[in-house]
Amino acid sequence: MPGLLLDTLRGQNVRPRPAWLMRQAGRYLPEYRALRAEKGGFLALVYDPIAAAEITLQPLRRFGLDGAILFSDILIVPYAMGQDLAFLAGEGPHLSPRLAEAALASLDAVPERLTPIYETVALVKAALPPGKTLLGFAGSPWTVATYMVAGEGSRDQHVTRELAYRDPAAFQAIIDGIVDVTIEYLAGQIMAGAEAVQLFDSWAGSLAPAQFERWVIAPNAAIVTALKARFPEVPVIGFPKGAGEKLAAYARETKVDALGLDETIDPLWAHQVLPEGLPVQGNLDPLLLLSGGAEMKKQTLRILDAFAERPHVFNLGHGIGQTTPSEHVGELLSAVQGWQG
Ligand code: 1CP
């Protein structure tokens, strides 16, 4: 039974609108915090398929969401490529050795680090209620590379952007390596039961146009082409956060099945410039979900109205903040489900 979300990603303009929320599992939910405390940390949760499957399903038990997104992280790919990975309290992720100094060839790949993730996917798939869709995901090569090169998150990705200018051949090798592992990783998720996949490009917005073509569009196009050859029925959602006016070229050239929009994009503009019939996903400001109330509902309806004439998956423009009151999520989803446009 495909369901509203999968039908929309395949190009149908359905009512009511399907919805899921980026980072819908996580620290704003008390049941997540409880399980995380019990398992002792984020990576321990990810590598415990029973716990990770439970966390994937937690938000669906509470709210009328149409999709479950695999509970994992984009940095599992660098971990499988042989970097050490640690999530330090209050500091975010750390990868070592960082590729700003170490050569990619010095890493010893550990592909077994992907296997438990497939087990999580299979467990979620077996427990998923009918009509709900299981989404797999990976980071896009550019965004993953920014963490592999700098060894941590950074505000403007300058270490990686500089390496890409100074030594494009070395940086191309890093991107190509990530592309290959990502294709295998997403294929593994699909074979284990993922029904659609999303490519998260959180830092796509920091690149100059020619660099965006080379490091965002080209690698995402390669991933989409490879997945389509093997799994033509499985939709791929591209989410190039911050891409702005480059969105139309991204959609055309990568051939993603659906396009995720961040909250800086005006829905009326997006509807005008994007290819007719292309499904879109988004794009309520996560801060409106945090603040809630009448303004949240008003902006939600504005987004729904703007996309009435094309397939639309309702979502946020980025992940749910960890201090978001969970009641606001219920109110948001009632507004989406009540819209008949
Ligand atoms: O402390 C905790 O409990 C861990 C917080 C956390 C969570 C809940 C991290 C660490 N990752 C995740 C899960 C996660 N990450 C998911 C699960 C599914 C869901 O959406 O519910 C997904 C899809 C991601 C993707 C991810 N991880 C992205 C892309 C999307 C985005 O938010 O921009 C990025 C950039 C990461 C890296 C990462 N992992 C965790 C943190 C705190 C970060 C960001 C670090 C930074 O700011 O640079």
Residues whose N, C-alpha, C, O or C-beta is under 5 A from the ligand:
A	BS01	1CP	L21 M22 R23 Q24 A25 G26 F42 I69 L70 F71 S72 D73 I74 G92 G153 S154 F200 S202 G319
